[in-house]
Amino acid sequence: MINVGVLGATGAVGQRFVQLLAEHPWFNLRTLTASDRSAGKLYRDVVNWRLDVPFPENLGDIRISPTTVESLKDVDLIFSALPADIAYDVELACANAGIGVCSNASSHRMGPDIPLVIPEVNPDHLGLIDVQRDSGRDGFIVTNPNCSTIVLMLSLAPLRKFIFSDVRVATMQAISGAGFQGVPAMGIFDNIIPYIGSEEEKMETESLKIMGTLDGKSVRMAPFRVSASCHRVPVIDGHTMAVWTDIREPVDEVKKAFRDYNPPISDLPTQPAKSVQYLDEQDRPQPRLDRMRGNGMTVSVGRVREGIRYVTMGHNTIRGAAGASVMNAELIYTRKYL
């Protein structure tokens, strides 16, 4: 068993990490960190458990540690749910101290020697860990993309066999993506907010790195363009998006590509039976009906039409955040970086 910790364990994504790691077959969760006001207290006494699953009683008596390298001396790997402005320095310090970091924060995603990984899409990018170690770093940092980028990239993965140069996407993003305090109730009830700060830029840049080619010690960006328009809608969990591409193949061939998709990796504990699920119904996918497919790790696709246009949806705090980091850690473990 690999001893692991969670940074920012009381927040929305931190709680998802705790949920997914509570009974993990490979990882032993032993350290939880949070803000200074929570340090020294039991996890059960400080967390406001918001998930629709039972509180993991076996972890309730873990005493919260401050978010410092010294607090993590007994773990080999950490999962970071820290805000980006805090995460940059903390994650770098941990990696330099010999700890592996799987981060959900945006701070290091576009670093030239940092893997930005979706296991079913670009597992070979973990080779950048060797670049980090060659530079003298004892640990490493591996990141997962923005929640919307993950859903979009998984939906595009079955279509890589086709030629496309232009991808346009309009998102309808759940309020849980903004964290517990992110959207005031009176701002989102009976409303749509047509702007999410930096979200469009993340989708447009991260996508090209993920679909890019590992070329020696760096990633050569993918040769297509992404144009995104991101919107917050009054849905609790599940990011839905409408996608347009310039793929010219017939619709039936595109549908078949979705149906037949087999990712390049398998047998990771958090990996769903179907990473991409094609739904042959006019009114699907829908967040309430489809977000928990594959225990929240499956991305659903439907409404494939001439153009090529389609609708895709995935659970933003599981597949798009904590689950993505946990699955990255599983891939790292199988590739013997731990």
Secondary structure, 3 states (H helix, E strand, C coil): CEEEEEECCCCHHHHHHHHHHCCCCCEEEEEEEECCCCCCCEHHHHCCCCCCCCCCHHHCCCECEECCHHHHCCCCEEEECCCHHHHHHHHHHHHHCCCEEEECCCCCCCCCCCCECCCCCCHHHHHHHHHHHHCCCCCEEEECCCHHHHHHHHHHHHHCCCCCCEEEEEEEECHHHHCCCCCCHHHHCCCCECCCCCHHHHHHHHHHHHCCEEECCEEECCCCEEEEECCECCCCCCEEEEEEECCCCCHHHHHHHHHHCCCCCCCCCCCCCCCEEECCCCCCCCHHHHCCHHHHCCEEEEEEECCCEEEEEECCCHHHHHHHHHHHHHHHHHCCCC
